Amino acid sequence: MKLKRRSFLSLMALAAAAPMRAQKPAAAATVLLDQEIGRISPLIYGHFTEHIGRLIYEGVWVGADSKIPNRNGYRLDTLQSLERVRPPVFRWPGGCFGDTYHWEDGVGPIAQRIKRRNHWWLNEEPNTFGTDEFLQWCELLKAQPYLSLNVGSGSVSEALNWLEYCNGSGNSHYSAMRVRNGREKPYGVQWWGVGNENWGCGGLFTPSEYAQLFRQYGVYFKRMGLSVGNQLVGVGHDADDWNRKFLGALGAGLPYLDHLSVHRYFRRGHSVNFTDSDHIKLMLDLTAFENLITGAIGAIREVEAQRAKMPLFGPLKPKPIGLIIDEWGVWHEDAPIEDGFRQNGVLRDALFAASCLNLFHQYADRIAMTNIAQVINCLQSIILTDGAAMTLTPTFHVYELYQPHYGAMSVKVDMTKAPTLASGSESRPSLSISASKSGDVVFLTLVNQSPNEDADVDINFRGASPVKATAINLTGKSVRSQNTLGDPDAVSPKPWKAEITRSGLKAQVPARSVQAIKVSIKSS
């Protein structure tokens, strides 16, 4: 399949020809270039891959003998589409599946691999896509791998053997096994999650029980000699009390915790046939999401002074504990387990994803990674496949538009006179905005969450003046608009125009849209 490409730069070049839209001023914002928040880790734009439904088998892997075009078994159209968004990291193999997964089932000659019943997701696991296939797929996409260890039904020994298989050298048993399987050079996997939701599907552990397990995994992983640069991620909860109890129970294991992870899904009606009230309530859920983030960061800060006083083995040096949100996204009521929780992706989901990414930027000093769930054919996917056919969802275009934020410095934005969305006693601004700077360029992303009301935003820049601005806008006919095989571009980015004014910049943001603006600045 030949893919139709729209690069960010080419769209920006066309922006000057886009029509202006007359609207009433509705909001004012000031970009505070002198108030830096932190560098935006590209890993904030990560993805999640689990052996569920048709995510791996059809979405990622079809096998070399498939009639679907592929590159050594990797499905070609999804591979090429993912290249467009430059995914920085993939989490694998789970999810709940990870705490039943035994990695040795999925290495060696494919014909000799053991088939297992997928304990969680109601199908058979052929294990034709295993460690080498996943890590080589990451290499094709220049993405970092993030492996989830089996804590629920596995062991420390099994995890250490996997570490040796991935990162070992010489003639040790598992290093030699990797070489026999066709890979001589170590993979150098850095990111390791110590289980998944071990308070739930990963074993129903209490905070103190999981803390004991983490200490065991942590001390062995950090002392094995293959751990220079490794990042260990401990499982957190969406309840602050659970996180505080876990961190408090870690004791001497605190120095081995590099990051704490949390998960959050959002359910508001049907994926397509939702009400306007469902739409508004989903946008209001951003308040709860921010509370989860600040609560987890608060729990982390409470133990950092104690952690800093604890000795570490050899040359290991503790850094501030990061926050990882390694499962998040929309999970609507019509996503059936029988179809691997696949759901239609509509414009509403893209507005929510863009608003979440803007939120993550506000905590760029602490958020080390996020992984939207899940990349293909499952929940808030950026790609959907049907046999040999493929569709890019509106959320895909958000990830494509937001790439200039990768590695840039997040800066604070003050917004006033913003319109609001409300439901009952709850309300919040209907405009979400984020800004980052890199050299003499500021990159702005704005989301108008209102389903029907256009908005103007007057934007000032403290410490600089804009000299040139180009914009791209993503919207559709309604918040229920979706891309289909018959209409693949119903929601797709179009050139737009941002107006330089005496005081700064005027952004015209249509209803239900995501807008990306690239601004060249000069110091005041």
Order of alpha helices (4+ residues) and beta strands (2+ residues): alpha-beta-beta-beta-beta-alpha-beta-beta-beta-alpha-beta-alpha-alpha-beta-alpha-beta-alpha-beta-alpha-beta-alpha-beta-beta-beta-alpha-beta-beta-beta-beta-beta-beta-beta-beta-beta-beta-beta
